[in-house]
Structure formats: C-alpha cells, structure tokens
Amino acid sequence: MTTIPTTVKHAGVDYTVKVIGIYGGLGGASGTDFYIPEGIEGLTSNSFAATYVQTLHLPSTLKWLDGWALMGTAIRHIVGLENTQITAIPFRLCEQSNKLSQHWVFPPTLRRIADASLAYNITLNDKEITLPEHLDSIAYDPWNPTASTFYSPRYLNRYERVTLLNPNPALMTHRGNDPTHEYYNNSTDMKNLFGTDVLVVNVPVDATHAYETNTDWSYFAGKYREQVNIGATGYTTYYLENENFKVPTGCTAYIITGVTPSGSITTPDNAIVKAFGAGKIIPKQTGFILQGTPNSTVIYQANVTGIEEDVTGNLLVGTATEREISGASYKYYVLSNSGDQGLGFYKQGTRGGASIKLKAHRAGLRLTESIARAKSFFIDFDAARENANVAGIRNIGQEAEGRDNVIYDLQGRRVKNPTHGIYIINGKKVIK
C-alpha cells in the first residue's frame, strides 16, 4: 500500500497537505493500492502521471480535479469517487490511462462532465450508468479518446440502461468554443454519449416530456421510462402534470365519476368507478388510482402518442408538488386502507373533509357538499374492471349498468362466492 503524508515540515513549520501537485502522486511508483489521505482537496494536472499503481483510492474530502490529473497511468480501478465532493470531471482526466476498467459511480455533487474526461475505459461490458441529480452540463462525447468528431469504438462503452436523476435535461456542450483550437469539436451526435445500444433511459416522475422535447435529448424519444411504487394494498393514487400516462402491462387505472348511496347506514356509499386496462392512455393533469402488484415498482411510459381516454367528470384531483388542497363548498377525501371499512376514501385526520394534504404526484377525491356524505366511500374495483372488459359488448362508460345483485359483506367488500351469512344486495341486508 502506498500513500502520502497528510502534513509536512519545512523550516521547522508544520504544513497540512491540501493539494497533490505535478508528479506529487509519486510518478513511477508501483504497487496494488494507492491511498490519497483524507484532507486532500485537489489534484493538479499530471499529479499522477506515469504512476504504476493498480487501484487509486480517493478521499471524501476531494473537491476538484484538473485535466490530465490521471494521465498515462497504469490505474485499473478508481475507488471512492462517489463519496467525493467534486463538482466537475475535467477534460481528458484519464488521458492515455488505457488499462482503466471502471464502472463509474458519480458523487451527488457532480455538476459537469467534460469532453474525453472518461475516455480510455476498456470496460466494454458495462451496461448500466447513472448520472446524478445535479448534473446540468455534459459533453457530447465524454468517452471519446480523440480530439475529432470521430470516436473510437474500441473505447466506447455501449450502455443499454441509463438512469438520469435530474428532472431537467443537462445542457449538452462542445469541446472548447474556438474552431481554430487544437481540441475543438463541434460534434452534436448523441450516439457518442452512451453508444448505440441504449434500450431504456430512466428519468424522474413527470420528466419524460422535458427530455423528449429537448433538441438534444429527443434523440432517445420512446426509450424514456418512469416508475411509481405500489404499496401493500396493491393500489395508489397518481397524477402527472406535464405528460400523459400509458397504463403498463399488469396494471389497471381508475377514475371516479360519481357516488351512489348504499341505501343503508351500515354500509359505505359506493363510488362510481371507470377502469382503464393496460395500453390505455390517461391524459395529463388527471388524478387516478393505479392498481398493480402489491409492494412492487411499476415501470411505465409517459408522454406517448395515441388516443387518450375520456376522463370527463372525473372527481379525483391531483398535484405535481406536495401541498394542501381545499375549496369552498367541497369535501375532500384520501385513499386509505386504515379506515374501518378497509380500502376506500376517508376524510384525512382531523380535517373533517375541509381539506387534504397530498404528496407530489398523488390524488384525492373532491366532492361537492351536495353529494358528499359523512361516511366513507367504498370502491368496487372488480365491477369497474368487468365493465372495461366488456367494452365490445356495450359502452364502457355505462359504469352503473350490470351492478344489480352484486353481493357485499357487512364491511362493504365484494363477495363473489358467498357462503351462509348476512350480505348486502342492492342496498338491502339478505340472509343466505
């Protein structure tokens, strides 16, 4: 193991080492590991030039790197980059370090990636990469070891899955801005960024529209995906402000268009529900309920082309940011499984229906006081799905049809195969 001192003495005075200068990384040194000690904040150009160590360990105190800092090394792996405080990966950081075989994990502080900064990485089988949330500037060809618009496939990672944590597309930049400069590059070819094998680009919720309408990032249109978590009940509310939502395979979406009184004080009222199966497109700015596999992460497409569903009369309201929703002459309810009737819409906490507080991209039920009830609302998802499945036989919008003789237990849950007991049928108690 090789390292450098954290303090040095000169003329009887102790100095703390903050920066490693040119050849300060013991150029020509060899060994398996080189540890840069905590406290070091910067590496200058050529600070590790010609070193023969195989693994370089970076300190969490590292804040900046100069171009060519790791030039011409035999380094194979860089450890701890993700824990540093650097904000930029500079031009030609790893110039001619052609033994580097690195899976890049970047620190959350990173703001900029320059041209050819990550070139000479020979890990051609690295299929996934994640770019951090605050990255707002990236070169068209950070993996390009040449100074021209032509890139060498030998060194180009061909990523299949890319994750972008910034909801705003990063600015794409050129190498230099002077056409007469030795390293000027005016390439705007987005294939130089991740290679030509990209299958999926994951982006934050409600960000696909921003990326697909960006001049550069539209190159990956159709490959963007977002995700939503489904809890233990198998249901969640959802809302997208800027883009529509394509119901993914294995899921069903629902809206609520009204409330039907149960006719009994012992059972909750029934919400009139309309279901949309996989492949249907929910318009933007629509609150809806999404059903999926319990305790799962659902991957979906947004901002898609196609015919959007009619959501006229939808009583679900949503928000793109966490906020409180209220309004005169309305009562508000949230989807919950903690009420006495199981999964349904309930007044939130002590608010008494006067308002609800929703997290970002969630929805709640808003009813006029004229139809609002003091109790909760039962949601018959099964009946809604059945209506959606027989769309070819009758109008899918006739949610209330065919509900005669639907059987519920005394907790308001639908029962398909009742045994002996007391049930609710058409709002009346029936003994079977």
Phi, psi and omega per residue, in radians:
M1 nan 2.315 3.138
T2 -2.038 2.477 3.091
T3 -2.599 -3.092 3.077
I4 -2.252 2.787 -3.099
P5 -1.241 2.685 3.082
T6 -1.586 -0.296 3.066
T7 -2.403 2.642 3.052
V8 -2.332 2.701 3.139
K9 -1.981 2.297 3.096
H10 -2.433 2.190 -3.129
A11 0.937 0.659 3.086
G12 1.390 0.081 -3.117
V13 -1.955 2.336 3.093
D14 -1.484 2.330 3.119
Y15 -2.146 2.457 3.061
T16 -1.522 2.289 -3.128
V17 -1.419 2.123 -3.134
K18 -1.986 -0.469 -3.038
V19 -2.348 2.460 3.002
I20 -1.751 2.081 -3.067
G21 -1.556 -2.921 -3.108
I22 -0.988 2.205 -3.104
Y23 1.012 0.275 3.118
G24 -1.222 -0.301 3.114
G25 -1.505 0.465 3.082
L26 1.069 1.072 3.098
G27 -0.880 2.298 -3.102
G28 1.589 -0.189 3.119
A29 -1.168 2.606 -3.139
S30 -2.249 2.935 3.138
G31 2.483 3.085 -3.099
T32 -1.405 -0.809 -3.038
D33 -2.256 2.494 3.013
F34 -2.224 2.109 -3.108
Y35 -1.835 2.059 2.986
I36 -1.452 2.136 -3.005
P37 -1.227 2.728 3.031
E38 -1.037 2.504 -3.096
G39 1.893 -0.464 3.090
I40 -1.235 2.276 -3.075
E41 -1.926 -0.312 -3.080
G42 -2.656 2.675 3.050
L43 -2.158 2.128 -3.141
T44 -1.440 3.016 3.088
S45 -0.981 2.364 3.118
N46 1.099 0.375 -3.124
S47 -1.146 -0.470 3.114
F48 -2.110 0.371 -3.111
A49 -1.005 2.351 3.028
A50 1.175 0.279 3.062
T51 -1.352 2.604 -3.080
Y52 -1.935 0.225 3.081
V53 -1.201 2.642 -3.048
Q54 -1.616 -0.611 -3.108
T55 -2.229 2.209 3.137
L56 -1.872 2.159 3.140
H57 -1.790 2.131 -3.103
L58 -1.670 2.555 3.115
P59 -1.482 2.724 3.121
S60 -1.219 -0.262 -3.133
T61 -1.456 -0.119 -3.076
L62 -1.152 2.206 -3.068
K63 -1.996 -0.431 -3.095
W64 -2.654 2.715 3.113
L65 -2.334 2.461 3.006
D66 -1.615 2.743 3.027
G67 -1.024 2.540 -3.137
W68 1.173 0.264 -3.121
A69 -1.056 -0.590 -3.115
L70 -1.972 0.664 -3.056
M71 -1.299 2.357 2.992
G72 1.078 0.632 -3.128
T73 -1.728 2.970 3.033
A74 -1.774 0.269 -3.099
I75 -1.085 2.298 3.097
R76 -1.766 -0.588 -3.077
H77 -2.408 2.505 3.038
I78 -2.027 2.125 -3.052
V79 -1.923 2.346 3.021
G80 1.634 0.091 3.133
L81 -0.988 -0.678 -3.085
E82 -1.162 -0.291 -3.118
N83 -1.754 0.035 -3.139
T84 -1.421 -3.132 3.130
Q85 -1.991 0.310 -3.060
I86 -1.180 2.565 3.126
T87 -1.892 -0.204 -3.116
A88 -2.559 2.459 2.956
I89 -1.807 1.975 -2.908
P90 -1.400 2.960 3.117
F91 -0.967 2.231 3.059
R92 0.925 0.785 3.120
L93 -0.987 -0.787 -3.034
C94 -1.880 0.557 -3.106
E95 -0.834 2.140 3.058
Q96 1.084 0.277 3.009
S97 -1.564 1.263 -2.922
N98 -1.525 0.285 2.977
K99 -1.793 -0.032 -3.075
L100 -1.122 2.228 3.105
S101 -2.296 1.493 -2.853
Q102 -2.170 2.295 2.892
H103 -1.591 1.992 -3.013
W104 -1.388 2.178 2.990
V105 -2.183 2.060 -2.971
F106 -1.705 2.672 3.101
P107 -1.298 2.677 3.141
P108 -1.158 -0.264 -3.136
T109 -1.406 -0.176 -3.001
L110 -1.140 2.286 3.137
R111 -2.013 -0.447 -3.016
R112 -2.526 2.438 3.000
I113 -2.168 2.125 -3.052
A114 -1.582 2.985 3.108
D115 -1.045 2.508 3.036
A116 0.940 0.269 -3.073
S117 -1.226 -0.494 -3.075
L118 -2.040 0.361 -3.107
A119 -1.255 2.948 3.114
Y120 1.275 0.243 3.044
N121 -1.430 2.099 -3.043
I122 -1.604 0.138 -3.122
T123 -1.377 1.449 -3.086
L124 -1.349 -0.195 -3.118
N125 -1.758 0.242 3.090
D126 -1.415 1.888 -2.949
K127 -1.714 -0.211 -3.077
E128 -2.260 2.551 3.073
I129 -2.627 2.527 3.116
T130 -2.142 2.269 3.075
L131 -1.817 2.317 -2.962
P132 -1.215 2.910 -2.993
E133 -1.083 -0.618 -3.031
H134 -1.692 0.133 3.091
L135 -1.216 1.992 -3.082
D136 -2.104 0.066 3.111
S137 -2.611 2.245 -3.127
I138 -2.563 2.470 -3.140
A139 -1.315 2.716 3.118
Y140 -1.104 -0.506 -3.071
D141 -2.447 1.196 3.127
P142 -1.156 -0.346 -3.103
W143 -1.616 -0.041 -2.997
N144 -1.406 2.044 -3.119
P145 -1.442 -0.086 -3.127
T146 -1.811 2.922 3.137
A147 -1.718 0.089 -3.118
S148 -1.864 3.105 3.120
T149 -1.298 -0.235 3.107
F150 -1.466 2.232 -3.140
Y151 -1.871 2.693 -3.121
S152 -1.624 1.979 -3.135
P153 -1.017 -0.374 -3.131
R154 -1.030 -0.627 -3.047
Y155 -1.835 0.046 -3.037
L156 -1.602 1.986 3.023
N157 -1.127 2.413 3.116
R158 -1.914 1.526 -3.073
Y159 -1.294 2.498 3.100
E160 -1.815 -0.554 -3.101
R161 -2.243 2.113 -3.107
V162 -2.080 2.383 3.073
T163 -2.086 2.161 3.123
L164 -1.954 2.017 -3.061
L165 -1.537 -0.208 3.127
N166 -1.497 2.167 3.116
P167 -1.208 -0.238 3.125
N168 -1.898 2.259 -3.112
P169 -1.016 2.351 3.103
A170 -1.183 2.552 3.065
L171 -1.229 2.232 3.101
M172 -1.548 2.300 -3.022
T173 -2.140 2.816 3.071
H174 -1.732 2.794 3.045
R175 -1.342 1.881 -3.125
G176 1.273 3.036 3.106
N177 -2.312 0.175 3.141
D178 -1.971 1.933 -3.100
P179 -1.036 -0.331 -3.138
T180 -1.569 -0.087 -3.090
H181 -1.266 2.585 -3.088
E182 -0.981 -0.635 -3.044
Y183 -1.869 0.317 -3.139
Y184 -1.125 2.417 3.130
N185 -2.515 2.096 -3.125
N186 -1.826 0.392 3.141
S187 -1.135 2.364 3.015
T188 -2.169 0.478 -3.087
D189 -1.505 1.923 -3.064
M190 -1.202 -0.262 3.102
K191 -1.166 -0.394 3.103
N192 -1.200 -0.288 -3.048
L193 -1.300 -0.955 -3.094
F194 -2.133 -0.026 -3.043
G195 1.662 -3.071 -3.021
T196 -1.820 0.129 -3.063
D197 -1.827 0.214 -3.066
V198 -1.110 2.222 3.122
L199 -1.812 -0.708 -3.057
V200 -2.428 2.396 3.004
V201 -2.124 1.917 -3.139
N202 -1.467 2.313 3.125
V203 -2.298 2.873 3.121
P204 -1.130 2.908 3.122
V205 -1.006 2.358 3.068
D206 1.190 0.381 -3.096
A207 -1.890 -0.199 -3.099
T208 -1.007 -0.748 -3.123
H209 -1.015 -0.762 -3.132
A210 -1.087 -0.708 -3.124
Y211 -1.283 -0.735 -3.064
E212 -1.297 -0.294 3.089
T213 -1.763 0.037 3.074
N214 -1.443 2.414 -3.058
T215 -0.942 -0.779 -3.103
D216 -1.459 -0.882 -3.002
W217 -1.276 -0.196 3.049
S218 -1.135 -0.211 3.069
Y219 -0.948 -0.560 -3.096
F220 -1.724 0.299 -3.130
A221 -0.942 2.392 -3.110
G222 1.591 -0.238 -3.134
K223 -1.833 -0.100 -3.120
Y224 -1.312 2.459 3.097
R225 -2.378 2.601 3.031
E226 -2.150 3.039 -3.127
Q227 -2.540 2.676 3.090
V228 -2.417 2.490 3.137
N229 -1.594 2.344 3.064
I230 -1.820 2.251 -3.082
G231 -1.416 -2.881 -3.027
A232 -1.158 -0.464 -3.124
T233 -1.328 -0.337 -3.055
G234 1.537 0.092 -3.121
Y235 -2.333 2.581 2.981
T236 -2.628 2.721 2.984
T237 -1.554 2.750 -3.087
Y238 -2.647 2.767 -3.097
Y239 -2.834 2.284 3.048
L240 -2.107 2.274 -3.081
E241 -1.447 -0.721 -2.925
N242 -1.839 -0.092 -2.999
E243 -2.687 2.715 3.078
N244 -1.370 3.079 -3.016
F245 -2.324 2.177 3.076
K246 -1.676 2.083 -3.103
V247 -1.101 2.101 -3.075
P248 -1.365 2.857 3.098
T249 -1.005 2.373 3.135
G250 1.534 0.053 -3.111
C251 -2.182 2.804 3.014
T252 -2.356 2.426 3.076
A253 -1.893 2.627 -3.111
Y254 -2.390 2.553 2.899
I255 -2.143 2.867 3.121
I256 -2.045 2.210 -3.073
T257 -1.971 -0.050 3.127
G258 3.107 -3.115 3.137
V259 -2.352 2.283 3.094
T260 -1.894 2.095 3.112
P261 -1.032 2.478 -3.106
S262 -1.326 -0.374 -3.097
G263 1.437 0.094 -3.119
S264 -2.480 2.390 3.125
I265 -1.323 -0.160 -3.114
T266 -1.586 -0.203 -3.117
T267 -2.210 2.662 3.126
P268 -1.264 2.811 3.028
D269 -1.205 2.811 -3.123
N270 -1.820 2.235 3.029
A271 -1.343 2.412 3.059
I272 -1.463 2.034 -2.954
V273 -2.016 2.460 3.062
K274 -2.092 2.248 -3.042
A275 -1.854 2.628 3.090
F276 -2.321 2.105 -3.090
G277 -1.435 -3.111 -3.111
A278 -0.988 2.396 3.129
G279 1.641 -0.289 3.100
K280 -1.275 2.661 -3.072
I281 -1.990 2.053 3.117
I282 -1.565 2.227 -3.117
P283 -1.093 2.748 3.069
K284 -1.123 2.803 3.123
Q285 1.031 0.624 3.089
T286 -2.076 2.128 2.998
G287 -1.351 2.404 3.135
F288 -2.680 2.923 3.075
I289 -1.828 2.347 3.128
L290 -2.026 2.227 3.084
Q291 -1.857 2.329 3.093
G292 -2.661 -2.982 3.114
T293 -1.127 2.260 3.131
P294 -0.976 2.495 3.098
N295 0.966 0.830 -3.129
S296 -2.274 2.847 3.005
T297 -1.855 2.114 -3.090
V298 -1.710 2.192 3.076
I299 -1.670 2.304 -3.091
Y300 -2.465 2.849 3.030
Q301 -1.754 2.533 3.080
A302 -2.323 2.923 3.128
N303 1.018 0.756 -3.088
V304 -1.660 2.811 3.038
T305 -1.610 2.648 -3.117
G306 2.436 3.097 -3.111
I307 -1.410 2.165 3.128
E308 -1.504 2.616 -3.120
E309 -1.284 2.691 3.086
D310 -1.436 2.046 -3.127
V311 -2.007 0.432 3.121
T312 -0.996 2.350 3.116
G313 1.488 0.091 3.140
N314 -1.097 2.271 -3.109
L315 -1.708 0.019 3.113
L316 -1.550 2.310 3.120
V317 -2.057 2.526 -3.090
G318 -2.305 -3.139 -3.125
T319 -2.583 2.535 3.104
A320 -1.483 -0.322 3.130
T321 -2.251 2.746 3.102
E322 -1.128 2.172 -3.131
R323 -2.884 2.961 3.087
E324 -1.668 2.414 3.128
I325 -2.069 2.282 3.113
S326 -2.667 2.923 3.113
G327 -3.089 2.504 3.137
A328 -1.107 2.494 3.083
S329 1.242 0.296 3.105
Y330 -2.204 2.709 2.952
K331 -2.094 2.545 -3.013
Y332 -2.181 2.518 -3.081
Y333 -2.431 2.652 3.087
V334 -2.064 2.614 3.079
L335 -1.259 2.236 -3.082
S336 -2.658 2.686 3.053
N337 -1.952 0.180 -3.050
S338 -1.718 -0.004 3.134
G339 -1.412 3.060 -3.066
D340 -1.300 -0.180 3.134
Q341 -1.887 0.230 -3.112
G342 1.412 -2.655 -3.078
L343 -1.142 2.177 3.141
G344 -3.123 -2.973 3.115
F345 -1.791 2.250 -3.078
Y346 -2.301 2.702 2.986
K347 -1.127 2.486 -3.010
Q348 -1.541 2.058 3.048
G349 0.946 -2.267 -3.121
T350 -1.727 0.253 -3.081
R351 -1.294 -0.321 3.090
G352 1.135 0.357 3.135
G353 1.507 -0.057 -3.130
A354 -1.251 -0.414 -3.123
S355 -2.850 2.949 2.991
I356 -2.447 2.674 3.035
K357 -1.986 2.111 -3.076
L358 -1.981 2.558 2.989
K359 -1.341 2.922 -3.132
A360 -1.031 2.379 3.072
H361 1.132 0.609 3.042
R362 -2.149 2.927 -3.053
A363 -2.369 2.774 3.072
G364 -2.400 3.008 -3.113
L365 -1.706 2.238 3.100
R366 -2.062 2.148 3.134
L367 -2.154 2.536 3.004
T368 -1.204 2.632 -3.105
E369 -1.065 -0.396 -3.114
S370 -1.208 -0.456 3.129
I371 -1.974 -0.154 -3.128
A372 -1.205 2.527 3.107
R373 -1.992 2.891 3.123
A374 -1.327 -0.351 -3.068
K375 -1.750 -3.008 -3.102
S376 -1.510 3.137 -3.103
F377 -2.195 2.249 3.089
F378 -1.533 2.469 -3.119
I379 -1.994 2.051 3.134
D380 -1.591 1.434 -3.128
F381 -1.151 -0.618 -3.117
D382 -1.056 -0.822 -3.129
A383 -1.113 -0.670 3.134
A384 -1.114 -0.713 3.121
R385 -1.162 -0.665 3.119
E386 -1.098 -0.728 3.095
N387 -1.068 -0.716 -3.139
A388 -1.160 -0.594 -3.082
N389 -1.317 -0.332 -3.137
V390 -1.869 0.519 -3.104
A391 -1.033 -0.498 -3.129
G392 -1.315 -0.259 -3.107
I393 -1.677 -0.639 -3.132
R394 -2.606 2.987 -3.110
N395 -1.102 2.213 -3.099
I396 -1.129 -0.367 -3.091
G397 -1.357 -0.143 -3.120
Q398 -1.498 1.204 -3.003
E399 -1.100 -0.564 -2.993
A400 -1.399 -0.265 -3.112
E401 -1.236 2.662 3.033
G402 1.281 0.268 -3.100
R403 -1.723 -0.024 3.088
D404 -1.061 2.493 3.077
N405 1.197 0.226 2.990
V406 -1.192 2.364 -2.996
I407 -1.857 2.363 3.090
Y408 -2.214 2.657 2.988
D409 -1.478 -3.114 -3.059
L410 -1.247 -0.175 3.058
Q411 -1.641 0.067 3.107
G412 1.475 0.203 -3.137
R413 -1.619 2.424 -3.118
R414 -1.216 2.452 -3.134
V415 -2.173 2.142 -3.137
K416 -1.625 -0.548 -3.119
N417 -2.224 1.338 -3.065
P418 -1.213 2.498 2.982
T419 -1.727 -2.842 3.116
H420 -1.235 2.412 3.122
G421 2.737 -2.965 -3.131
I422 -1.795 2.274 -3.104
Y423 -2.327 2.891 3.067
I424 -1.852 2.104 3.087
I425 -2.251 2.122 -3.102
N426 0.951 0.668 3.072
G427 1.398 0.098 -3.117
K428 -2.109 2.569 3.072
K429 -1.335 2.300 -3.128
V430 -2.302 2.374 3.096
I431 -1.693 2.204 3.099
K432 -1.974 nan nan
